[in-house]
């Protein structure tokens, strides 16, 4: 099946962001990378802001697919512990990109972009409902995997596999309630 022109443009815009950063992403650069005219791009995205929001949705949709596959069901049918556990397992596998990071940073100053990410994160790793140890463990797991994601997106130095494996094991303990059992 041939990909839609919209998705071709979004994927091209992500490549531009990976290569040139978000400031290098213009309607012109995205159109050129996608092999379409600026008018062809503007048929789908009237403004750069429209393109940015569509990219943010496209990126989070990709994460949603990975997370649902890991979870094995929609997040609405899972417990909070199950969704955070899926979030940390997927995050600990790696795969975050520089484009993901660029859009997260851009979200800090764009309420429209932030809303897309906030909706995603609220389904998968919401803020704790209490200060109880099990809720704090879930938050710690989320913060650890977010920190790993940031490390990978900003560094060229990979973690040794034994360290990554130990991190995955510890995150599993936090999300599966192992630390609760030890107390």
C-alpha positions in Angstrom: 0.0 0.0 0.0 1.3 3.4 -0.9 1.8 5.8 2.0 -0.4 8.8 2.1 1.2 12.1 1.0 0.5 13.5 4.4 2.6 10.8 6.1 5.4 11.2 3.5 5.6 14.9 4.4 5.5 14.2 8.1 8.3 11.6 7.8 10.3 14.0 5.7 9.8 16.8 8.2 11.0 14.5 11.0 14.2 13.7 8.9 14.8 17.5 8.5 14.4 17.9 12.3 16.8 15.0 13.0 19.4 16.6 10.6 18.9 20.3 11.1 17.1 20.7 14.4 13.6 22.2 14.8 14.9 25.7 13.8 16.0 24.3 10.5 12.5 22.9 9.8 10.6 25.2 7.5 7.8 24.6 5.1 10.3 24.8 2.3 12.8 22.4 3.8 10.1 19.8 4.6 8.6 20.1 1.0 12.1 19.7 -0.5 12.8 16.7 1.7 9.4 15.1 0.8 9.9 15.8 -2.9 6.7 17.9 -3.1 6.1 21.5 -3.9 5.5 24.0 -1.1 2.0 24.3 -2.4 1.6 20.5 -2.2 2.8 20.6 1.4 0.5 23.6 2.2 -2.5 21.6 1.0 -2.0 19.4 4.1 -0.4 22.0 6.5 -1.3 25.6 6.0 1.3 27.0 8.4 4.5 25.9 10.1 2.5 25.6 13.4 0.0 23.2 11.7 3.0 21.2 10.6 4.6 21.2 14.0 1.4 20.0 15.7 0.9 17.3 13.1 4.5 16.1 13.6 4.0 16.0 17.4 0.8 13.9 16.9 2.7 11.7 14.4 5.5 11.1 16.9 3.2 10.4 19.8 1.1 8.1 17.6 4.3 6.0 16.9 5.0 5.8 20.6 1.3 4.8 21.2 1.6 1.9 18.8 4.8 0.7 20.5 3.2 1.0 23.9 -0.1 -0.7 23.0 1.9 -3.6 21.5 3.9 -3.9 24.6 0.9 -3.7 26.9 -1.2 -6.0 24.7 -4.4 -3.9 25.2 -5.6 -0.3 25.1 -4.4 1.7 28.1 -8.0 2.4 29.1 -8.3 -1.4 29.9 -5.1 -1.5 32.0 -4.2 -0.5 35.5 -1.9 2.4 36.1 0.9 0.1 37.2 0.5 -1.9 33.9 0.6 1.2 31.7 3.7 2.7 33.6 5.4 -0.7 33.4 4.8 -0.8 29.6 6.0 2.8 29.3 9.2 2.0 31.2 9.9 -1.3 29.3 9.5 0.5 25.9 11.6 3.5 27.0 14.3 1.3 28.4 14.7 -0.5 25.0 15.8 2.8 23.5 14.8 4.3 20.3 14.1 7.9 21.2 15.2 10.2 18.5 16.6 13.7 18.3 13.3 14.8 16.7 11.5 13.4 19.8 13.7 15.5 22.0 13.4 18.6 19.8 9.6 18.4 20.0 9.6 17.9 23.7 11.8 21.0 24.2 9.6 23.0 21.8 6.6 21.9 23.8 7.9 23.9 26.8 7.0 27.1 25.0 4.0 25.9 22.9 0.8 25.1 24.7 -0.6 23.4 21.6 2.4 21.1 21.3 2.4 20.5 25.0 -1.2 19.4 24.9 -0.5 16.6 22.5 2.3 15.3 24.7 0.4 15.8 27.9 -2.5 13.8 26.6 -0.1 11.0 25.7 1.8 10.9 28.9 -1.4 11.1 31.0 -2.6 7.8 29.5 0.7 6.0 30.0 2.6 7.5 33.0 0.4 10.0 34.8 1.5 12.0 37.8 1.1 10.1 41.1 -2.2 10.2 42.8 -0.6 10.0 46.3 2.7 10.0 48.1 2.4 6.3 48.9 5.6 4.3 48.1 4.0 2.4 45.2 3.0 5.6 43.5 6.4 7.1 44.1 8.0 4.0 42.6 6.0 4.4 39.5 7.0 8.0 39.2 10.7 7.1 39.8 10.5 4.5 37.0 9.0 7.1 34.6 11.6 9.7 35.6 14.4 7.1 35.1 13.3 6.1 31.7 12.7 9.7 30.7 16.3 10.4 31.8 17.6 7.5 29.8 15.7 8.8 26.8 17.3 12.2 27.3 20.8 10.7 27.7 20.4 8.7 24.5 19.1 11.7 22.5 21.9 14.0 23.6 24.9 11.7 23.9 26.9 9.6 21.5 28.1 7.3 24.3 25.9 4.2 24.6 25.4 2.5 27.9 27.1 -0.9 28.1 24.5 -3.7 27.7 25.1 -5.1 31.2 24.2 -1.6 32.6 21.1 -1.3 30.4 20.0 -4.8 31.5 20.5 -4.0 35.2 18.5 -0.8 34.6 15.7 -2.7 32.9 15.6 -5.2 35.9 15.5 -2.4 38.4 12.7 -0.5 36.5 10.8 -3.8 36.4 11.1 -4.1 40.2 9.8 -0.6 40.7 6.8 -1.0 38.3 5.9 -4.5 39.4 5.9 -3.6 43.0 8.9 -5.6 44.0 10.1 -2.8 46.3 6.7 -2.9 48.1 7.2 -6.6 48.8 10.7 -6.1 50.3 9.3 -3.6 52.9 
